[in-house]
Amino acid sequence: MPTLRRSVLTAALALPAALVTRAAWGVPRAMGADRRALRPHVAGSPNFSGGKFRNTLPTPTALQGDRAELVRELRRSRRRGAPARPVPLVSPQLPAQAADLAVTWFGHASALLEVDGARVLVDPVWGERVSPSAVVGPRRLHPVPGPLEELPRVDAVLISHDHYDHLDLPTVDRLVREQGAPFVVPLGIGEHLRRWGVPAERVVELDWDGEHRVGELTLVCAEARHFSGRGLSRDDTLWSSWVVRGPRHRVFFGGDTGYHPAFASIGAQQGPFDLTLLPVGAYAPQWPAIHMDPEEAVRAHGDLGGRVLLPIHWATFNLAFHGWAEPVDRLLAAAGDVPVVVPRPGERLDLTGEVPATPDWWTAVAG
Protein backbone atom coordinates (compact mmCIF):
# COMPACT_ATOMS: atom_id res chain seq x y z
CA MET A 1 0.00 0.00 0.00
CA PRO A 2 2.73 2.57 0.81
CA THR A 3 4.26 1.87 -2.59
CA LEU A 4 0.87 2.31 -4.29
CA ARG A 5 0.24 5.58 -2.46
CA ARG A 6 3.65 6.88 -3.46
CA SER A 7 2.98 5.94 -7.08
CA VAL A 8 -0.39 7.72 -7.08
CA LEU A 9 1.11 10.81 -5.46
CA THR A 10 4.00 10.87 -7.91
CA ALA A 11 1.60 10.60 -10.85
CA ALA A 12 -0.62 13.38 -9.44
CA LEU A 13 2.35 15.70 -9.07
CA ALA A 14 3.78 14.77 -12.45
CA LEU A 15 0.61 15.72 -14.35
CA PRO A 16 0.70 19.46 -13.53
CA ALA A 17 4.46 19.47 -13.98
CA ALA A 18 4.04 17.95 -17.44
CA LEU A 19 1.42 20.55 -18.35
CA VAL A 20 3.65 23.38 -17.15
CA THR A 21 6.59 21.96 -19.08
CA ARG A 22 4.51 21.68 -22.24
CA ALA A 23 3.15 25.22 -21.86
CA ALA A 24 6.66 26.60 -21.34
CA TRP A 25 8.24 24.69 -24.22
CA GLY A 26 9.71 27.11 -26.74
CA VAL A 27 8.70 30.24 -24.80
CA PRO A 28 12.22 31.74 -24.45
CA ARG A 29 12.78 31.57 -28.21
CA ALA A 30 9.33 32.97 -28.99
CA MET A 31 9.97 35.99 -26.78
CA GLY A 32 12.76 37.05 -29.12
CA ALA A 33 15.75 39.27 -28.40
CA ASP A 34 16.22 40.81 -24.97
CA ARG A 35 16.70 44.48 -24.19
CA ARG A 36 20.48 44.26 -24.10
CA ALA A 37 20.64 42.77 -27.59
CA LEU A 38 18.16 45.29 -28.96
CA ARG A 39 19.76 48.45 -27.60
CA PRO A 40 22.55 48.87 -30.23
CA HIS A 41 19.96 48.72 -33.03
CA VAL A 42 17.56 51.32 -31.63
CA ALA A 43 19.43 53.80 -29.43
CA GLY A 44 20.12 56.26 -32.26
CA SER A 45 16.46 56.84 -33.12
CA PRO A 46 14.94 60.25 -32.31
CA ASN A 47 11.86 58.33 -31.18
CA PHE A 48 13.90 56.46 -28.55
CA SER A 49 14.57 58.27 -25.28
CA GLY A 50 14.89 57.37 -21.64
CA GLY A 51 15.56 53.76 -22.55
CA LYS A 52 12.44 53.15 -24.63
CA PHE A 53 10.46 54.17 -27.69
CA ARG A 54 7.77 56.77 -27.13
CA ASN A 55 4.62 57.96 -28.87
CA THR A 56 4.48 61.59 -29.95
CA LEU A 57 1.37 62.00 -27.78
CA PRO A 58 1.12 60.96 -24.11
CA THR A 59 -0.28 57.43 -24.38
CA PRO A 60 -1.10 55.47 -21.22
CA THR A 61 -0.69 51.74 -21.79
CA ALA A 62 -1.61 50.63 -18.26
CA LEU A 63 -5.21 49.49 -17.79
CA GLN A 64 -7.55 52.33 -16.88
CA GLY A 65 -10.35 52.07 -14.31
CA ASP A 66 -11.25 49.85 -11.40
CA ARG A 67 -9.55 46.44 -11.40
CA ALA A 68 -12.51 44.70 -9.75
CA GLU A 69 -14.80 45.99 -12.49
CA LEU A 70 -12.29 44.78 -15.06
CA VAL A 71 -12.48 41.26 -13.63
CA ARG A 72 -16.29 41.38 -13.70
CA GLU A 73 -16.20 42.57 -17.31
CA LEU A 74 -13.92 39.69 -18.23
CA ARG A 75 -16.41 37.21 -16.79
CA ARG A 76 -19.40 38.84 -18.49
CA SER A 77 -17.80 39.14 -21.89
CA ARG A 78 -16.01 35.80 -22.16
CA ARG A 79 -18.55 34.42 -24.62
CA ARG A 80 -19.59 37.67 -26.30
CA GLY A 81 -16.29 37.93 -28.13
CA ALA A 82 -16.67 34.59 -29.91
CA PRO A 83 -18.94 33.82 -32.88
CA ALA A 84 -22.03 31.70 -32.24
CA ARG A 85 -21.58 29.77 -35.50
CA PRO A 86 -18.58 28.82 -37.66
CA VAL A 87 -17.02 31.69 -39.56
CA PRO A 88 -17.40 31.13 -43.33
CA LEU A 89 -14.05 30.81 -45.02
CA VAL A 90 -13.03 31.22 -48.65
CA SER A 91 -10.22 29.17 -50.13
CA PRO A 92 -7.90 31.88 -51.47
CA GLN A 93 -7.96 32.16 -55.26
CA LEU A 94 -4.76 34.00 -56.12
CA PRO A 95 -3.85 34.69 -59.76
CA ALA A 96 -0.41 33.96 -61.19
CA GLN A 97 0.10 37.66 -61.89
CA ALA A 98 -0.61 40.24 -59.21
CA ALA A 99 -3.24 42.85 -60.06
CA ASP A 100 -2.92 46.62 -60.03
CA LEU A 101 -5.01 46.80 -56.85
CA ALA A 102 -6.38 43.83 -54.93
CA VAL A 103 -6.42 42.50 -51.39
CA THR A 104 -6.92 39.12 -49.74
CA TRP A 105 -7.81 39.22 -46.04
CA PHE A 106 -6.85 36.14 -44.02
CA GLY A 107 -8.30 37.31 -40.69
CA HIS A 108 -7.21 39.70 -37.93
CA ALA A 109 -4.49 41.95 -39.43
CA SER A 110 -3.09 39.44 -41.94
CA ALA A 111 -3.55 40.32 -45.59
CA LEU A 112 -1.94 39.98 -49.00
CA LEU A 113 -1.82 43.24 -50.94
CA GLU A 114 -1.49 43.44 -54.71
CA VAL A 115 -0.25 46.85 -55.78
CA ASP A 116 0.79 47.66 -59.35
CA GLY A 117 1.77 44.08 -60.14
CA ALA A 118 3.64 43.38 -56.87
CA ARG A 119 2.60 41.44 -53.76
CA VAL A 120 3.11 42.53 -50.15
CA LEU A 121 2.21 40.27 -47.21
CA VAL A 122 1.31 42.22 -44.05
CA ASP A 123 1.40 41.01 -40.42
CA PRO A 124 1.13 37.32 -41.38
CA VAL A 125 -0.11 35.16 -38.50
CA TRP A 126 -0.80 31.54 -39.40
CA GLY A 127 -0.21 30.19 -35.86
CA GLU A 128 -2.95 28.68 -33.73
CA ARG A 129 -2.36 30.92 -30.70
CA VAL A 130 -1.15 34.50 -30.31
CA SER A 131 1.08 33.74 -27.37
CA PRO A 132 4.65 32.63 -26.65
CA SER A 133 3.17 29.28 -25.60
CA ALA A 134 1.70 26.70 -27.95
CA VAL A 135 -0.93 25.65 -25.38
CA VAL A 136 -1.80 28.83 -23.44
CA GLY A 137 -3.12 32.14 -24.75
CA PRO A 138 -5.77 33.45 -27.17
CA ARG A 139 -6.69 30.82 -29.72
CA ARG A 140 -8.10 31.21 -33.20
CA LEU A 141 -11.84 31.65 -33.56
CA HIS A 142 -11.69 30.27 -37.09
CA PRO A 143 -9.14 28.20 -39.02
CA VAL A 144 -6.61 29.77 -41.36
CA PRO A 145 -8.35 30.06 -44.76
CA GLY A 146 -5.51 28.43 -46.68
CA PRO A 147 -2.01 27.00 -46.27
CA LEU A 148 0.84 29.49 -46.07
CA GLU A 149 2.80 27.30 -48.44
CA GLU A 150 0.24 27.90 -51.22
CA LEU A 151 0.85 31.64 -51.34
CA PRO A 152 2.48 32.82 -54.55
CA ARG A 153 5.85 34.53 -54.42
CA VAL A 154 5.63 37.78 -52.47
CA ASP A 155 7.87 40.80 -52.95
CA ALA A 156 7.97 41.94 -49.31
CA VAL A 157 6.71 41.03 -45.85
CA LEU A 158 5.69 43.98 -43.65
CA ILE A 159 5.42 43.79 -39.86
CA SER A 160 3.74 46.55 -37.83
CA HIS A 161 5.10 45.68 -34.36
CA ASP A 162 6.21 42.79 -32.21
CA HIS A 163 3.03 41.79 -30.35
CA TYR A 164 2.16 38.12 -30.78
CA ASP A 165 -0.98 38.76 -32.83
CA HIS A 166 1.12 40.58 -35.44
CA LEU A 167 4.55 38.89 -35.29
CA ASP A 168 4.19 35.12 -35.14
CA LEU A 169 7.30 32.97 -34.76
CA PRO A 170 5.87 29.78 -36.38
CA THR A 171 4.81 31.84 -39.39
CA VAL A 172 8.22 33.52 -39.64
CA ASP A 173 9.92 30.11 -39.58
CA ARG A 174 7.74 28.92 -42.46
CA LEU A 175 8.24 32.11 -44.49
CA VAL A 176 12.00 31.73 -44.21
CA ARG A 177 11.67 28.30 -45.84
CA GLU A 178 8.92 29.04 -48.35
CA GLN A 179 9.63 32.59 -49.51
CA GLY A 180 12.66 34.72 -50.41
CA ALA A 181 11.18 38.17 -49.81
CA PRO A 182 12.68 40.71 -47.42
CA PHE A 183 11.09 41.38 -44.05
CA VAL A 184 10.63 45.15 -43.79
CA VAL A 185 10.08 46.04 -40.14
CA PRO A 186 10.22 48.87 -37.59
CA LEU A 187 13.44 49.41 -35.64
CA GLY A 188 14.44 46.61 -33.29
CA ILE A 189 12.25 43.88 -34.75
CA GLY A 190 15.10 42.89 -37.03
CA GLU A 191 16.98 41.57 -34.01
CA HIS A 192 14.04 39.28 -33.18
CA LEU A 193 14.12 38.01 -36.76
CA ARG A 194 17.87 37.46 -36.91
CA ARG A 195 17.73 35.58 -33.63
CA TRP A 196 15.07 33.31 -35.17
CA GLY A 197 17.26 32.51 -38.15
CA VAL A 198 16.09 35.02 -40.76
CA PRO A 199 19.15 35.79 -42.93
CA ALA A 200 20.50 39.27 -42.22
CA GLU A 201 20.26 40.19 -45.92
CA ARG A 202 16.50 39.62 -45.76
CA VAL A 203 15.96 42.07 -42.88
CA VAL A 204 15.30 45.79 -43.44
CA GLU A 205 14.68 47.96 -40.36
CA LEU A 206 13.20 51.44 -40.63
CA ASP A 207 12.35 54.33 -38.33
CA TRP A 208 9.23 56.43 -38.81
CA ASP A 209 9.36 58.18 -42.20
CA GLY A 210 12.04 55.77 -43.41
CA GLU A 211 11.59 54.31 -46.91
CA HIS A 212 12.67 51.15 -48.71
CA ARG A 213 12.30 50.36 -52.40
CA VAL A 214 11.21 46.94 -53.62
CA GLY A 215 10.98 46.92 -57.39
CA GLU A 216 8.59 49.73 -58.32
CA LEU A 217 7.11 49.93 -54.83
CA THR A 218 8.17 52.32 -52.09
CA LEU A 219 7.47 51.06 -48.57
CA VAL A 220 7.20 53.84 -45.99
CA CYS A 221 7.33 53.26 -42.23
CA ALA A 222 4.60 55.54 -40.85
CA GLU A 223 3.86 56.76 -37.35
CA ALA A 224 1.42 54.79 -35.20
CA ARG A 225 0.20 55.19 -31.63
CA HIS A 226 0.74 51.98 -29.72
CA PHE A 227 3.39 50.12 -27.70
CA SER A 228 5.54 47.01 -28.04
CA GLY A 229 6.87 44.06 -26.08
CA ARG A 230 6.85 40.27 -26.06
CA GLY A 231 7.61 39.85 -22.35
CA LEU A 232 7.84 41.93 -19.20
CA SER A 233 9.93 44.63 -20.88
CA ARG A 234 7.99 47.12 -23.01
CA ASP A 235 8.74 49.57 -25.78
CA ASP A 236 12.20 48.22 -26.68
CA THR A 237 11.18 48.00 -30.36
CA LEU A 238 9.28 50.46 -32.53
CA TRP A 239 5.67 50.12 -33.72
CA SER A 240 4.37 51.51 -37.02
CA SER A 241 1.81 51.64 -39.77
CA TRP A 242 2.88 51.25 -43.42
CA VAL A 243 2.43 53.05 -46.70
CA VAL A 244 2.71 50.90 -49.83
CA ARG A 245 3.26 53.34 -52.70
CA GLY A 246 3.30 52.15 -56.28
CA PRO A 247 3.60 54.12 -59.50
CA ARG A 248 -0.21 54.14 -59.89
CA HIS A 249 -1.80 53.05 -56.60
CA ARG A 250 -1.30 53.58 -52.87
CA VAL A 251 -2.39 51.49 -49.90
CA PHE A 252 -2.24 52.32 -46.19
CA PHE A 253 -1.90 49.48 -43.69
CA GLY A 254 -2.72 50.60 -40.15
CA GLY A 255 -1.46 47.52 -38.30
CA ASP A 256 -2.45 48.25 -34.71
CA THR A 257 -2.85 51.81 -33.50
CA GLY A 258 -4.87 54.26 -31.52
CA TYR A 259 -6.19 57.37 -33.21
CA HIS A 260 -3.61 60.16 -33.61
CA PRO A 261 -3.35 63.48 -35.48
CA ALA A 262 -0.48 62.22 -37.65
CA PHE A 263 -3.01 60.43 -39.87
CA ALA A 264 -3.73 63.82 -41.45
CA SER A 265 -0.07 64.58 -42.17
CA ILE A 266 0.46 61.07 -43.56
CA GLY A 267 -2.52 61.61 -45.84
CA ALA A 268 -1.17 64.98 -46.98
CA GLN A 269 2.35 63.70 -47.63
CA GLN A 270 1.73 60.15 -48.84
CA GLY A 271 -1.91 60.02 -49.92
CA PRO A 272 -4.52 59.94 -51.13
CA PHE A 273 -4.93 56.19 -50.72
CA ASP A 274 -6.89 53.87 -52.96
CA LEU A 275 -7.30 51.46 -50.03
CA THR A 276 -6.86 51.70 -46.28
CA LEU A 277 -6.72 48.69 -43.97
CA LEU A 278 -7.54 50.02 -40.52
CA PRO A 279 -7.98 48.27 -37.17
CA VAL A 280 -11.52 48.38 -35.79
CA GLY A 281 -11.52 45.78 -32.99
CA ALA A 282 -10.08 45.00 -29.54
CA TYR A 283 -11.03 48.46 -28.25
CA ALA A 284 -12.17 49.13 -24.68
CA PRO A 285 -12.55 52.05 -22.26
CA GLN A 286 -9.80 50.43 -20.20
CA TRP A 287 -7.21 51.12 -22.95
CA PRO A 288 -8.60 54.06 -24.96
CA ALA A 289 -5.38 55.33 -26.56
CA ILE A 290 -3.84 52.23 -28.15
CA HIS A 291 -6.70 50.69 -30.18
CA MET A 292 -9.02 52.68 -32.39
CA ASP A 293 -12.72 52.07 -32.13
CA PRO A 294 -14.77 51.84 -35.37
CA GLU A 295 -15.78 55.50 -35.37
CA GLU A 296 -12.15 56.55 -35.02
CA ALA A 297 -11.23 54.27 -37.92
CA VAL A 298 -13.72 56.12 -40.14
CA ARG A 299 -12.17 59.41 -39.01
CA ALA A 300 -8.65 58.14 -39.72
CA HIS A 301 -9.74 56.96 -43.18
CA GLY A 302 -10.93 60.49 -43.93
CA ASP A 303 -7.71 62.02 -42.60
CA LEU A 304 -5.71 59.73 -44.88
CA GLY A 305 -7.73 60.64 -47.96
CA GLY A 306 -8.83 57.03 -48.33
CA ARG A 307 -11.16 55.76 -51.04
CA VAL A 308 -12.04 52.21 -49.88
CA LEU A 309 -11.82 51.08 -46.25
CA LEU A 310 -11.25 47.45 -45.26
CA PRO A 311 -11.60 46.74 -41.51
CA ILE A 312 -8.95 44.58 -39.87
CA HIS A 313 -8.06 43.48 -36.33
CA TRP A 314 -11.35 41.74 -35.66
CA ALA A 315 -13.06 38.32 -36.10
CA THR A 316 -10.08 36.01 -35.50
CA PHE A 317 -9.00 36.41 -31.86
CA ASN A 318 -10.98 37.39 -28.77
CA LEU A 319 -8.86 40.21 -27.34
CA ALA A 320 -11.39 42.58 -25.73
CA PHE A 321 -14.86 42.79 -24.15
CA HIS A 322 -17.07 43.78 -27.08
CA GLY A 323 -19.29 41.43 -29.07
CA TRP A 324 -17.75 39.49 -31.93
CA ALA A 325 -19.52 41.39 -34.74
CA GLU A 326 -19.82 44.73 -32.94
CA PRO A 327 -16.77 46.33 -34.64
CA VAL A 328 -18.16 45.88 -38.14
CA ASP A 329 -21.71 46.85 -37.18
CA ARG A 330 -20.46 50.08 -35.59
CA LEU A 331 -18.14 50.75 -38.51
CA LEU A 332 -20.91 50.50 -41.10
CA ALA A 333 -23.20 52.68 -38.99
CA ALA A 334 -20.52 55.37 -38.83
CA ALA A 335 -19.23 55.09 -42.39
CA GLY A 336 -22.00 57.03 -44.15
CA ASP A 337 -21.07 57.18 -47.84
CA VAL A 338 -17.54 55.83 -47.29
CA PRO A 339 -17.07 52.66 -49.39
CA VAL A 340 -16.44 49.81 -46.93
CA VAL A 341 -15.62 46.23 -47.95
CA VAL A 342 -15.88 43.34 -45.47
CA PRO A 343 -14.51 40.19 -47.10
CA ARG A 344 -14.79 36.74 -45.56
CA PRO A 345 -11.47 35.34 -44.36
CA GLY A 346 -9.59 34.14 -47.43
CA GLU A 347 -11.63 36.20 -49.87
CA ARG A 348 -9.80 38.18 -52.55
CA LEU A 349 -11.23 41.50 -53.73
CA ASP A 350 -10.08 43.17 -56.94
CA LEU A 351 -10.43 46.93 -56.41
CA THR A 352 -8.99 48.11 -59.72
CA GLY A 353 -12.38 49.22 -60.99
CA GLU A 354 -15.69 49.58 -59.18
CA VAL A 355 -15.83 48.69 -55.52
CA PRO A 356 -17.24 45.15 -55.22
CA ALA A 357 -20.21 44.54 -52.97
CA THR A 358 -19.54 42.41 -49.90
CA PRO A 359 -22.86 41.13 -48.51
CA ASP A 360 -23.47 40.80 -44.78
CA TRP A 361 -22.12 37.40 -43.79
CA TRP A 362 -21.32 38.18 -40.14
CA THR A 363 -24.77 38.81 -38.60
CA ALA A 364 -25.87 35.20 -38.90
CA VAL A 365 -22.49 34.07 -37.58
CA ALA A 366 -22.72 36.32 -34.53
CA GLY A 367 -26.01 34.68 -33.50
C-alpha positions as CSV (number, residue, x, y, z in Angstrom):
1,M,0.0,0.0,0.0
2,P,2.7,2.6,0.8
3,T,4.3,1.9,-2.6
4,L,0.9,2.3,-4.3
5,R,0.2,5.6,-2.5
6,R,3.6,6.9,-3.5
7,S,3.0,5.9,-7.1
8,V,-0.4,7.7,-7.1
9,L,1.1,10.8,-5.5
10,T,4.0,10.9,-7.9
11,A,1.6,10.6,-10.8
12,A,-0.6,13.4,-9.4
13,L,2.4,15.7,-9.1
14,A,3.8,14.8,-12.4
15,L,0.6,15.7,-14.3
16,P,0.7,19.5,-13.5
17,A,4.5,19.5,-14.0
18,A,4.0,18.0,-17.4
19,L,1.4,20.5,-18.4
20,V,3.6,23.4,-17.2
21,T,6.6,22.0,-19.1
22,R,4.5,21.7,-22.2
23,A,3.2,25.2,-21.9
24,A,6.7,26.6,-21.3
25,W,8.2,24.7,-24.2
26,G,9.7,27.1,-26.7
27,V,8.7,30.2,-24.8
28,P,12.2,31.7,-24.4
29,R,12.8,31.6,-28.2
30,A,9.3,33.0,-29.0
31,M,10.0,36.0,-26.8
32,G,12.8,37.0,-29.1
33,A,15.8,39.3,-28.4
34,D,16.2,40.8,-25.0
35,R,16.7,44.5,-24.2
36,R,20.5,44.3,-24.1
37,A,20.6,42.8,-27.6
38,L,18.2,45.3,-29.0
39,R,19.8,48.5,-27.6
40,P,22.5,48.9,-30.2
41,H,20.0,48.7,-33.0
42,V,17.6,51.3,-31.6
43,A,19.4,53.8,-29.4
44,G,20.1,56.3,-32.3
45,S,16.5,56.8,-33.1
46,P,14.9,60.3,-32.3
47,N,11.9,58.3,-31.2
48,F,13.9,56.5,-28.5
49,S,14.6,58.3,-25.3
50,G,14.9,57.4,-21.6
51,G,15.6,53.8,-22.5
52,K,12.4,53.2,-24.6
53,F,10.5,54.2,-27.7
54,R,7.8,56.8,-27.1
55,N,4.6,58.0,-28.9
56,T,4.5,61.6,-30.0
57,L,1.4,62.0,-27.8
58,P,1.1,61.0,-24.1
59,T,-0.3,57.4,-24.4
60,P,-1.1,55.5,-21.2
61,T,-0.7,51.7,-21.8
62,A,-1.6,50.6,-18.3
63,L,-5.2,49.5,-17.8
64,Q,-7.6,52.3,-16.9
65,G,-10.3,52.1,-14.3
66,D,-11.3,49.8,-11.4
67,R,-9.6,46.4,-11.4
68,A,-12.5,44.7,-9.8
69,E,-14.8,46.0,-12.5
70,L,-12.3,44.8,-15.1
71,V,-12.5,41.3,-13.6
72,R,-16.3,41.4,-13.7
73,E,-16.2,42.6,-17.3
74,L,-13.9,39.7,-18.2
75,R,-16.4,37.2,-16.8
76,R,-19.4,38.8,-18.5
77,S,-17.8,39.1,-21.9
78,R,-16.0,35.8,-22.2
79,R,-18.6,34.4,-24.6
80,R,-19.6,37.7,-26.3
81,G,-16.3,37.9,-28.1
82,A,-16.7,34.6,-29.9
83,P,-18.9,33.8,-32.9
84,A,-22.0,31.7,-32.2
85,R,-21.6,29.8,-35.5
86,P,-18.6,28.8,-37.7
87,V,-17.0,31.7,-39.6
88,P,-17.4,31.1,-43.3
89,L,-14.0,30.8,-45.0
90,V,-13.0,31.2,-48.7
91,S,-10.2,29.2,-50.1
92,P,-7.9,31.9,-51.5
93,Q,-8.0,32.2,-55.3
94,L,-4.8,34.0,-56.1
95,P,-3.8,34.7,-59.8
96,A,-0.4,34.0,-61.2
97,Q,0.1,37.7,-61.9
98,A,-0.6,40.2,-59.2
99,A,-3.2,42.8,-60.1
100,D,-2.9,46.6,-60.0
101,L,-5.0,46.8,-56.9
102,A,-6.4,43.8,-54.9
103,V,-6.4,42.5,-51.4
104,T,-6.9,39.1,-49.7
105,W,-7.8,39.2,-46.0
106,F,-6.8,36.1,-44.0
107,G,-8.3,37.3,-40.7
108,H,-7.2,39.7,-37.9
109,A,-4.5,41.9,-39.4
110,S,-3.1,39.4,-41.9
111,A,-3.6,40.3,-45.6
112,L,-1.9,40.0,-49.0
113,L,-1.8,43.2,-50.9
114,E,-1.5,43.4,-54.7
115,V,-0.2,46.8,-55.8
116,D,0.8,47.7,-59.4
117,G,1.8,44.1,-60.1
118,A,3.6,43.4,-56.9
119,R,2.6,41.4,-53.8
120,V,3.1,42.5,-50.2
121,L,2.2,40.3,-47.2
122,V,1.3,42.2,-44.1
123,D,1.4,41.0,-40.4
124,P,1.1,37.3,-41.4
125,V,-0.1,35.2,-38.5
126,W,-0.8,31.5,-39.4
127,G,-0.2,30.2,-35.9
128,E,-2.9,28.7,-33.7
129,R,-2.4,30.9,-30.7
130,V,-1.1,34.5,-30.3
131,S,1.1,33.7,-27.4
132,P,4.6,32.6,-26.7
133,S,3.2,29.3,-25.6
134,A,1.7,26.7,-27.9
135,V,-0.9,25.6,-25.4
136,V,-1.8,28.8,-23.4
137,G,-3.1,32.1,-24.7
138,P,-5.8,33.5,-27.2
139,R,-6.7,30.8,-29.7
140,R,-8.1,31.2,-33.2
141,L,-11.8,31.6,-33.6
142,H,-11.7,30.3,-37.1
143,P,-9.1,28.2,-39.0
144,V,-6.6,29.8,-41.4
145,P,-8.4,30.1,-44.8
146,G,-5.5,28.4,-46.7
147,P,-2.0,27.0,-46.3
148,L,0.8,29.5,-46.1
149,E,2.8,27.3,-48.4
150,E,0.2,27.9,-51.2
151,L,0.8,31.6,-51.3
152,P,2.5,32.8,-54.6
153,R,5.9,34.5,-54.4
154,V,5.6,37.8,-52.5
155,D,7.9,40.8,-52.9
156,A,8.0,41.9,-49.3
157,V,6.7,41.0,-45.8
158,L,5.7,44.0,-43.7
159,I,5.4,43.8,-39.9
160,S,3.7,46.5,-37.8
161,H,5.1,45.7,-34.4
162,D,6.2,42.8,-32.2
163,H,3.0,41.8,-30.4
164,Y,2.2,38.1,-30.8
165,D,-1.0,38.8,-32.8
166,H,1.1,40.6,-35.4
167,L,4.6,38.9,-35.3
168,D,4.2,35.1,-35.1
169,L,7.3,33.0,-34.8
170,P,5.9,29.8,-36.4
171,T,4.8,31.8,-39.4
172,V,8.2,33.5,-39.6
173,D,9.9,30.1,-39.6
174,R,7.7,28.9,-42.5
175,L,8.2,32.1,-44.5
176,V,12.0,31.7,-44.2
177,R,11.7,28.3,-45.8
178,E,8.9,29.0,-48.4
179,Q,9.6,32.6,-49.5
180,G,12.7,34.7,-50.4
181,A,11.2,38.2,-49.8
182,P,12.7,40.7,-47.4
183,F,11.1,41.4,-44.0
184,V,10.6,45.1,-43.8
185,V,10.1,46.0,-40.1
186,P,10.2,48.9,-37.6
187,L,13.4,49.4,-35.6
188,G,14.4,46.6,-33.3
189,I,12.3,43.9,-34.7
190,G,15.1,42.9,-37.0
191,E,17.0,41.6,-34.0
192,H,14.0,39.3,-33.2
193,L,14.1,38.0,-36.8
194,R,17.9,37.5,-36.9
195,R,17.7,35.6,-33.6
196,W,15.1,33.3,-35.2
197,G,17.3,32.5,-38.2
198,V,16.1,35.0,-40.8
199,P,19.1,35.8,-42.9
200,A,20.5,39.3,-42.2
201,E,20.3,40.2,-45.9
202,R,16.5,39.6,-45.8
203,V,16.0,42.1,-42.9
204,V,15.3,45.8,-43.4
205,E,14.7,48.0,-40.4
206,L,13.2,51.4,-40.6
207,D,12.4,54.3,-38.3
208,W,9.2,56.4,-38.8
209,D,9.4,58.2,-42.2
210,G,12.0,55.8,-43.4
211,E,11.6,54.3,-46.9
212,H,12.7,51.1,-48.7
213,R,12.3,50.4,-52.4
214,V,11.2,46.9,-53.6
215,G,11.0,46.9,-57.4
216,E,8.6,49.7,-58.3
217,L,7.1,49.9,-54.8
218,T,8.2,52.3,-52.1
219,L,7.5,51.1,-48.6
220,V,7.2,53.8,-46.0
221,C,7.3,53.3,-42.2
222,A,4.6,55.5,-40.8
223,E,3.9,56.8,-37.3
224,A,1.4,54.8,-35.2
225,R,0.2,55.2,-31.6
226,H,0.7,52.0,-29.7
227,F,3.4,50.1,-27.7
228,S,5.5,47.0,-28.0
229,G,6.9,44.1,-26.1
230,R,6.8,40.3,-26.1
231,G,7.6,39.9,-22.4
232,L,7.8,41.9,-19.2
233,S,9.9,44.6,-20.9
234,R,8.0,47.1,-23.0
235,D,8.7,49.6,-25.8
236,D,12.2,48.2,-26.7
237,T,11.2,48.0,-30.4
238,L,9.3,50.5,-32.5
239,W,5.7,50.1,-33.7
240,S,4.4,51.5,-37.0
241,S,1.8,51.6,-39.8
242,W,2.9,51.3,-43.4
243,V,2.4,53.0,-46.7
244,V,2.7,50.9,-49.8
245,R,3.3,53.3,-52.7
246,G,3.3,52.2,-56.3
247,P,3.6,54.1,-59.5
248,R,-0.2,54.1,-59.9
249,H,-1.8,53.0,-56.6
250,R,-1.3,53.6,-52.9
251,V,-2.4,51.5,-49.9
252,F,-2.2,52.3,-46.2
253,F,-1.9,49.5,-43.7
254,G,-2.7,50.6,-40.1
255,G,-1.5,47.5,-38.3
256,D,-2.5,48.3,-34.7
257,T,-2.9,51.8,-33.5
258,G,-4.9,54.3,-31.5
259,Y,-6.2,57.4,-33.2
260,H,-3.6,60.2,-33.6
261,P,-3.3,63.5,-35.5
262,A,-0.5,62.2,-37.7
263,F,-3.0,60.4,-39.9
264,A,-3.7,63.8,-41.4
265,S,-0.1,64.6,-42.2
266,I,0.5,61.1,-43.6
267,G,-2.5,61.6,-45.8
268,A,-1.2,65.0,-47.0
269,Q,2.4,63.7,-47.6
270,Q,1.7,60.2,-48.8
271,G,-1.9,60.0,-49.9
272,P,-4.5,59.9,-51.1
273,F,-4.9,56.2,-50.7
274,D,-6.9,53.9,-53.0
275,L,-7.3,51.5,-50.0
276,T,-6.9,51.7,-46.3
277,L,-6.7,48.7,-44.0
278,L,-7.5,50.0,-40.5
279,P,-8.0,48.3,-37.2
280,V,-11.5,48.4,-35.8
281,G,-11.5,45.8,-33.0
282,A,-10.1,45.0,-29.5
283,Y,-11.0,48.5,-28.3
284,A,-12.2,49.1,-24.7
285,P,-12.5,52.0,-22.3
286,Q,-9.8,50.4,-20.2
287,W,-7.2,51.1,-22.9
288,P,-8.6,54.1,-25.0
289,A,-5.4,55.3,-26.6
290,I,-3.8,52.2,-28.1
291,H,-6.7,50.7,-30.2
292,M,-9.0,52.7,-32.4
293,D,-12.7,52.1,-32.1
294,P,-14.8,51.8,-35.4
295,E,-15.8,55.5,-35.4
296,E,-12.1,56.6,-35.0
297,A,-11.2,54.3,-37.9
298,V,-13.7,56.1,-40.1
299,R,-12.2,59.4,-39.0
300,A,-8.7,58.1,-39.7
301,H,-9.7,57.0,-43.2
302,G,-10.9,60.5,-43.9
303,D,-7.7,62.0,-42.6
304,L,-5.7,59.7,-44.9
305,G,-7.7,60.6,-48.0
306,G,-8.8,57.0,-48.3
307,R,-11.2,55.8,-51.0
308,V,-12.0,52.2,-49.9
309,L,-11.8,51.1,-46.2
310,L,-11.2,47.4,-45.3
311,P,-11.6,46.7,-41.5
312,I,-8.9,44.6,-39.9
313,H,-8.1,43.5,-36.3
314,W,-11.4,41.7,-35.7
315,A,-13.1,38.3,-36.1
316,T,-10.1,36.0,-35.5
317,F,-9.0,36.4,-31.9
318,N,-11.0,37.4,-28.8
319,L,-8.9,40.2,-27.3
320,A,-11.4,42.6,-25.7
321,F,-14.9,42.8,-24.1
322,H,-17.1,43.8,-27.1
323,G,-19.3,41.4,-29.1
324,W,-17.7,39.5,-31.9
325,A,-19.5,41.4,-34.7
326,E,-19.8,44.7,-32.9
327,P,-16.8,46.3,-34.6
328,V,-18.2,45.9,-38.1
329,D,-21.7,46.9,-37.2
330,R,-20.5,50.1,-35.6
331,L,-18.1,50.7,-38.5
332,L,-20.9,50.5,-41.1
333,A,-23.2,52.7,-39.0
334,A,-20.5,55.4,-38.8
335,A,-19.2,55.1,-42.4
336,G,-22.0,57.0,-44.1
337,D,-21.1,57.2,-47.8
338,V,-17.5,55.8,-47.3
339,P,-17.1,52.7,-49.4
340,V,-16.4,49.8,-46.9
341,V,-15.6,46.2,-48.0
342,V,-15.9,43.3,-45.5
343,P,-14.5,40.2,-47.1
344,R,-14.8,36.7,-45.6
345,P,-11.5,35.3,-44.4
346,G,-9.6,34.1,-47.4
347,E,-11.6,36.2,-49.9
348,R,-9.8,38.2,-52.6
349,L,-11.2,41.5,-53.7
350,D,-10.1,43.2,-56.9
351,L,-10.4,46.9,-56.4
352,T,-9.0,48.1,-59.7
353,G,-12.4,49.2,-61.0
354,E,-15.7,49.6,-59.2
355,V,-15.8,48.7,-55.5
356,P,-17.2,45.2,-55.2
357,A,-20.2,44.5,-53.0
358,T,-19.5,42.4,-49.9
359,P,-22.9,41.1,-48.5
360,D,-23.5,40.8,-44.8
361,W,-22.1,37.4,-43.8
362,W,-21.3,38.2,-40.1
363,T,-24.8,38.8,-38.6
364,A,-25.9,35.2,-38.9
365,V,-22.5,34.1,-37.6
366,A,-22.7,36.3,-34.5
367,G,-26.0,34.7,-33.5
